[in-house]
């Protein structure tokens, strides 16, 4: 029997190219669950971790091959590249946060920690701490729904840090560990973290592989196996994402953005951007800003 295809997506049901440029996504649990008839097929996420708050209902969760029944109220954390699927009851309710590894890396540095609980795969009972958790998630949802409000990014970052601290304090209540991630997924997660750290240095695949202690062909092979793209493609996509953020959220010129991202020649940056995006940087900025105004 053939093995099921494991989707590697930004958020379930969406292609990576359509993912938001925000580093955090917040939505009611029922939104995607109902759209997929309460059954979420096996998949994993490259470049993000997730926080599920199950406020009502129950379901069966399969996390990296370990199946368990989850009942409200609980928090389920899913780390980057953890294979997971769910079958939910129709009365399910709650909140889902999808958090970019870029934002989590910044949070990790701020907390001076090697790894945050929020970056793990585990399930936590929250019966005794429910009001505090729901208050934090309500504030995150409120700020997330205010895209034009000044200070939104800073507010979301601060609220996420508060949530991360809350999770650290309550981690002793966890009853499922995510220690079963295979070696290939671990390499990919580390590679993703290195790209997030060094994308502007224009490092070669060989350089990343050497730091990981593996060969460049093996790094390419596992990237193809796990995400369906080459290691170089992942590096380029991270550069492209940062370029898009600069074009939308800053007033830097195209040349200034090119230099900030490690390009010595702005003309080459423009060709690079157009090859991946099918638009020049100026065309992308004009379209993005016009869409914001509508």
C-alpha positions in Angstrom: 0.0 0.0 0.0 1.3 3.4 -0.9 2.1 5.8 1.9 -0.2 8.9 2.4 1.2 12.2 1.1 2.2 14.4 4.0 1.4 18.0 3.1 4.0 20.7 4.2 2.1 24.0 4.3 2.1 27.4 5.9 -1.4 26.8 7.2 -3.6 23.8 6.5 -5.4 24.1 3.2 -3.2 26.9 1.8 -0.2 26.9 -0.4 3.0 28.5 0.9 2.9 31.2 -1.8 -0.5 32.4 -0.5 0.6 32.7 3.1 0.2 36.1 4.9 3.3 38.3 5.3 2.4 38.7 8.9 4.5 36.6 11.3 1.5 35.6 13.3 -1.9 34.4 12.2 -4.9 34.1 14.6 -8.3 32.5 13.8 -11.1 30.7 15.5 -10.6 26.9 15.5 -14.0 26.3 13.9 -13.0 28.3 10.8 -10.7 25.8 9.1 -12.2 22.8 10.9 -15.7 23.3 9.5 -14.3 24.1 6.1 -12.7 20.6 6.0 -15.7 18.8 7.6 -14.1 18.4 11.0 -11.3 16.1 9.6 -7.8 17.5 9.1 -5.6 15.1 7.1 -1.9 14.4 8.0 0.3 17.4 7.3 3.2 19.5 8.7 4.3 23.1 8.7 7.6 24.4 7.6 8.7 27.6 9.2 6.0 28.0 11.9 4.7 26.5 15.1 1.1 26.4 16.3 -0.9 26.9 19.5 -4.4 25.4 19.7 -6.7 26.3 22.5 -9.6 23.9 22.7 -12.3 25.8 24.5 -15.2 23.4 23.8 -15.6 20.0 22.4 -13.1 17.2 21.8 -11.2 15.3 19.2 -8.7 12.7 18.3 -5.2 14.1 17.7 -2.3 12.3 16.0 1.0 14.0 16.7 4.1 12.4 15.1 2.5 9.0 15.2 1.1 9.2 18.8 -2.7 9.2 19.0 -4.5 10.7 21.9 -8.0 12.0 22.7 -8.1 15.7 23.6 -10.9 17.3 25.6 -11.7 20.9 26.4 -10.2 22.8 28.1 -6.7 22.2 26.9 -3.8 23.7 25.0 -2.1 21.8 22.3 1.3 23.0 21.0 2.6 21.8 17.7 6.2 22.4 16.8 7.6 23.1 13.3 7.6 19.9 11.1 5.6 17.8 13.5 3.2 15.6 11.5 -0.3 16.0 12.8 -3.9 15.3 11.9 -7.2 15.7 13.8 -10.8 14.4 13.8 -12.9 17.0 15.7 -16.4 16.8 17.2 -18.9 19.2 15.6 -19.3 21.3 18.7 -15.5 22.2 18.7 -14.6 25.8 19.6 -11.4 27.6 20.4 -8.5 29.5 18.9 -5.5 28.7 16.7 -2.3 30.7 16.6 0.2 30.1 13.8 3.5 31.7 14.7 6.5 32.2 12.4 9.8 30.7 13.5 11.3 34.2 12.8 9.1 35.6 15.6 9.8 32.7 17.9 13.5 33.1 17.4 13.3 36.7 18.4 11.2 35.7 21.4 13.8 33.1 22.3 16.6 35.6 22.3 14.5 38.1 24.4 13.9 35.4 27.0 17.5 34.2 26.9 16.4 30.6 26.5 17.7 27.7 24.4 14.1 26.5 23.5 10.8 27.8 24.6 7.9 25.5 25.6 5.9 27.2 22.9 8.3 25.7 20.3 7.5 22.1 21.6 4.9 19.5 20.8 2.8 18.8 23.8 -0.7 19.0 25.3 -1.6 20.8 28.5 -4.6 20.7 30.7 -5.7 24.3 31.5 -8.7 23.7 33.8 -7.3 25.9 36.7 -5.8 28.7 34.5 -8.6 29.1 32.0 -9.6 32.8 32.6 -6.0 34.1 32.2 -5.4 32.1 29.0 -8.7 33.2 27.4 -8.0 36.9 28.3 -4.6 36.7 26.5 -6.1 35.0 23.5 -8.9 37.5 23.3 -6.4 40.4 23.3 -4.3 38.7 20.6 -7.4 38.2 18.4 -8.4 41.8 19.0 -5.0 43.2 18.0 -4.7 40.8 15.0 -8.0 42.1 13.7 -6.7 45.7 13.7 -4.3 45.7 10.7 -4.2 49.4 10.3 -3.8 50.4 13.9 -0.5 52.0 14.9 1.6 49.8 17.2 -0.1 46.5 16.2 3.1 44.6 15.6 4.6 45.6 18.9 1.4 44.8 20.8 1.2 41.3 19.2 4.8 40.7 20.0 4.3 41.7 23.6 1.2 39.6 24.0 2.9 36.6 22.5 5.8 37.0 24.9 3.2 37.0 27.8 1.6 33.9 26.4 5.0 32.2 26.1 5.8 33.0 29.8 2.4 31.6 30.8 3.1 28.4 28.9 6.5 28.1 30.6 4.9 28.4 34.0 2.2 25.8 33.2 4.4 23.3 31.3 4.6 20.9 34.3 1.0 20.0 33.4 1.9 18.6 30.0 1.2 14.9 29.3 2.5 14.4 25.8 6.0 15.1 24.7 7.2 15.7 21.2 10.6 13.9 21.5 9.9 11.4 18.7 10.7 13.8 15.8 12.9 12.0 13.4 16.4 13.1 12.6 15.5 14.4 9.1 12.8 16.7 10.5 15.3 17.9 13.1 17.9 18.8 10.4 15.2 20.7 8.5 14.1 22.6 11.6 17.7 23.6 12.3 18.2 24.5 8.6 15.1 26.7 8.7 16.4 28.4 11.9 19.8 29.1 10.3 18.1 30.6 7.2 16.0 32.8 9.4 19.2 33.9 11.2 21.5 34.4 8.2 19.3 35.0 5.1 20.8 38.4 4.5 24.3 37.0 4.4 23.7 35.2 1.1 25.2 31.9 2.4 25.6 29.0 0.0 23.8 25.6 0.6 27.3 24.1 1.2 27.9 26.6 4.0 24.6 25.7 5.8 25.2 21.9 5.3 28.7 22.2 6.8 27.3 24.0 9.9 24.7 21.2 10.2 27.3 18.5 10.0 25.9 17.0 6.8 26.7 17.2 3.1 25.0 19.6 0.6 23.6 16.7 -1.5 22.0 15.2 1.7 20.6 18.5 2.7 19.0 19.0 -0.7 17.7 15.4 -0.6 16.0 15.8 2.8 14.5 19.2 1.7 13.0 17.5 -1.4 11.7 14.7 0.7 10.1 16.8 3.4 9.0 20.0 1.7 9.2 19.1 -2.0 11.8 21.8 -2.8 15.5 22.2 -2.9 17.5 23.8 -0.1 18.3 26.7 -2.4 14.6 27.3 -3.0 14.0 27.6 0.7 16.8 30.1 1.0 15.5 32.1 -1.9 11.9 32.0 -0.6 13.1 33.4 2.8 14.9 36.2 1.0 11.8 36.9 -1.1 9.5 37.0 2.0 11.8 39.6 3.7 11.9 41.6 0.5 8.1 41.7 0.3 7.9 42.8 3.9 10.3 45.7 3.3 8.4 46.7 0.2 5.1 46.8 2.0 6.0 48.0 5.5 8.9 50.3 4.9 9.7 53.4 2.8 13.1 52.1 1.8 14.0 52.4 -1.9 14.4 49.2 -4.0 18.2 49.8 -4.0 18.3 50.2 -0.2 16.3 47.0 0.2 18.7 45.2 -2.1 21.7 46.2 -0.1 20.0 45.4 3.2 19.3 41.8 1.9 22.9 41.3 0.9 22.7 42.0 -2.8 25.6 44.0 -4.2 23.7 45.0 -7.4 20.2 46.4 -7.2 19.6 45.4 -10.8 20.4 41.8 -9.9 18.0 42.0 -6.9 15.3 43.2 -9.3 15.9 40.3 -11.7 15.9 37.8 -8.7 12.6 39.3 -7.4 10.9 39.2 -10.8 12.0 35.6 -11.5 10.4 34.4 -8.2 7.4 36.8 -8.1 6.7 37.5 -11.7 6.7 41.2 -10.9 9.4 43.8 -10.4 9.8 45.1 -6.8 8.2 48.4 -7.8 5.2 46.7 -9.4 4.7 44.5 -6.3 4.9 47.5 -4.0 2.4 49.5 -6.0 -0.1 46.7 -6.2 0.3 45.8 -2.5 -0.2 49.4 -1.3 -3.2 49.9 -3.6 -4.8 46.7 -2.1 -4.3 48.1 1.4 -6.1 51.3 0.4 -9.2 49.5 -0.9 
